[in-house]
């Protein structure tokens, strides 16, 4: 055995490294941002380069919730329920102006940002954001996954 | 073919309060009591055959003595003609007969007008909110609904309760 064949680390770091490149997204797509997400998972932008290509439509099988689009008050309890159905640890990316702040729907029916009901890790501005922006958000999340020990629970 | 509003005027006389025909857009303001009969007449008269209910909407005109209006749009698939009916509803008496027995399509449209303006359709089989949630307070498309008012986050619908 030569010097350099073995590296020592902590189990925490290995787990974080594993999580980081194995995010399973759950798309909560309600509007045009979800159309942009289709571009992100397709070959041109290819989210699988970051290990997050396995899109699950069941919250029980995923750990990254992508909220893409306008969420109104009537949908807010549904969004919260789906978030609660995801197993810990779990993360949320709020994609686009509507999910982050209500966007230009400053009216009686639209939730003024999903952080009124669920915690958000990364906000992505734009209407809709470019695919690169969502990839950047995933990279940001990966960086924070490597950096922090445990995510605060809701 | 004769204009549809002429048919209406001949058949209903004083129940047709106003008519206009701007660029071929035939419109008649009908008294509230006669609306079901007028709609039935438009649908069943062989010369008219307005057999397609395209839309039903509410409107709010705060300055008027009869503040609200219910607007019906009909189309005839055989003659390719359109007609618009309006019925005025006052704030004191928000009731108006439902036309769901004549057109099943009216069911959800009437619920929408009820949800947004609070107009009550008499005889409707299921008059409850359709767009907003049950606990929502007020009628958001009324002109006096506060622009900055935001509802509380609702409790889950019974359908998604465990």
Interface residues (C-beta under 8 A of the other chain):
Chain A: X73 X74 X76 X77 X78 X81 X107 X108 X109 X111 X112 X116 X117
Chain B: X131 X132 X133 X136 X140 X145 X149 X150 X151 X153 X154 X155 X156 X157 X160
